[in-house]
């Protein structure tokens, strides 16, 4: 387990290769789905249905984790003997809440399907059944989020980082085994089995350090505090997650295959986000929370400022590379089996409109956690409402002239707006120094210039053998090295 003052950056850097392998294994799940089912009615029904359990994922992985981490850090710091009851109470109440939410989603989906989609009757029936089959997945995901928070607060970062690999192996193996007997219904049940394995993995990690949850309905004061904090965070995050459902609803009235195409492009778009969440975000947020629990406010704010500059400078060049090589990337990820070259072209086109918003979104993810540490919770709910309204309006305006690409552009514009407000609202508390930020902004601007130069010049490469791809890769790696130099961290920022 990392020592209390182990540097955040060093810990996150060590996790990068583990996270790349682990998240790469996890990304095999949509790849094998694309290979088995391609783009069509089954994948439209599956990804439409899967958008709704995203609410449970938000409740578990984002909202609950965001609210529980500072509270768990305080209990660990000041009342460690209460941890088993605190953890058990969170598990019980979270599981009950997610079960009720999932039940409501399943009951409301069937009457909503004809109004929200242009699916035929068979596809609607399949989507509704998928939702019922995903109900255990929603409950297990919420319970797993509590265990994950406990692992992170206790510094079990390496075990958490390899979890996606373990889960992906369980999902792919069980789905493949069930595909013959139950056909497309192997998709939800494979996810359920993967979630069972993930929960067991995290529980075993906690057992190794002697922490075993003590399930109880009694409301521990720290659990009640999480509940109070969860309300505005959950409201804001669920509203943001509603954007995914709104996007699917708009895509469902476009030609068949649009929902699946948008999903495949979105899965490629979130690769950098999943890497951030598996490395720097996980380590940094636990660090900030533990520093605040120990009363080291100035150090916590310095760590927030440093983390934001790391992301701004270090993520810019890889994202420019993704934009330049998007056709090659999508082809390598998906183009096999039932996924055709035409599907690659449509998916890469949507991805191109998604990618400019990824960097501000990464900064926004960190900024949200910073506002929670600073106890600025109401802002999260307010900006959640603004996000939904802006996304719906932009979708309506852009889908007509641009189709599926318009939905992706609407997401990007929204990701420029909302994270920008989050960052602006942090300026007085974190008090960033202009010099280091200008250096990070310079690297990001140079990376954007490389991407624009390729786009307006020779155009994006379509093959791994295209020399433009490799020349651009050299430029991006050079900028990545420069980013490392201008964001050199101090010897120690603090950690859990």
Secondary structure, DSSP 8 states (H G I E B T S, - for coil): ---TT--HHHHHHHHHHHHHHHHHHHTHHHHHHHHHH-SSHHHHHHHHHHHHHHHHHIIIIIIIHHHHHHHHHHHHHH-GGGHHHHHHHHHHHHHHHHHHHHHHHHHHHHHHHHHH----HHHHHHHHHHHHHTHHHHHHHHHHHHHHHHHHHTT-HHHHHHHHHHHHHHHHHHHHHHHHHHGGGHHHHHHHHHHHHHHHHHHHHHHHTT------SS--HHHHHHHHHHHHHHHHHHHHHHHHHHHHHHHTTSSTTHHHHHHHHHHHHTHHHHHHHHTHHHHHHHHHHHHHHTT-HHHHHHHHHHHHHHHHHHHHHHHHHHHHTHHHHHHHHH-STT--HHHHHHHHHHHHHHHTTHHHHHHHHHHHHHHHHTT--HHHHHHHHHHHHHHHHHHHHHHHHHTHHHHHHHHHHHHHHHHHHHHHHHHHHH---HHHHHHHHHHHHHHHHHHHHHHHTT----STT-HHHHHHHHHHHHHHHHHHHHT---S-----
